[in-house]
């Protein structure tokens, strides 16, 4: 399970399970990646529920 995140300065792919982690990164600073990871952690349950709903129709 993963999500793609795009920003003005680059994009990244994050694994959602078993832990939030960066799968790939193109152009984002480590500081930006940390901020994104924090947001994903705070919203992890909602994001996973939406991911499951979308892909398990």
VENKAKA-V557080 format. One record per residue. N is the residue number from 1. RES is the residue in three letters. NEAR is the number of other ideal C-beta (glycine too) atoms within 12 Angstrom. Layout:
BEGIN
n: <N;N>
res: <RES;RES>
near: <NEAR;NEAR>
END
This chain:
BEGIN
n: <1;2;3;4;5;6;7;8;9;10;11;12;13;14;15;16;17;18;19;20;21;22;23;24;25;26;27;28;29;30;31;32;33;34;35;36;37;38;39;40;41;42;43;44;45;46;47;48;49;50;51;52;53;54;55;56;57>
res: <UNK;UNK;UNK;UNK;UNK;UNK;UNK;UNK;UNK;UNK;UNK;UNK;UNK;UNK;UNK;UNK;UNK;UNK;UNK;UNK;UNK;UNK;UNK;UNK;UNK;UNK;UNK;UNK;UNK;UNK;UNK;UNK;UNK;UNK;UNK;UNK;UNK;UNK;UNK;UNK;UNK;UNK;UNK;UNK;UNK;UNK;UNK;UNK;UNK;UNK;UNK;UNK;UNK;UNK;UNK;UNK;UNK>
near: <23;20;30;22;30;17;19;9;16;20;21;30;23;32;22;29;18;9;14;29;23;27;21;18;24;18;16;25;16;14;12;23;28;19;17;31;27;15;19;31;19;13;20;24;15;16;26;23;15;16;23;15;11;12;13;10;6>
END
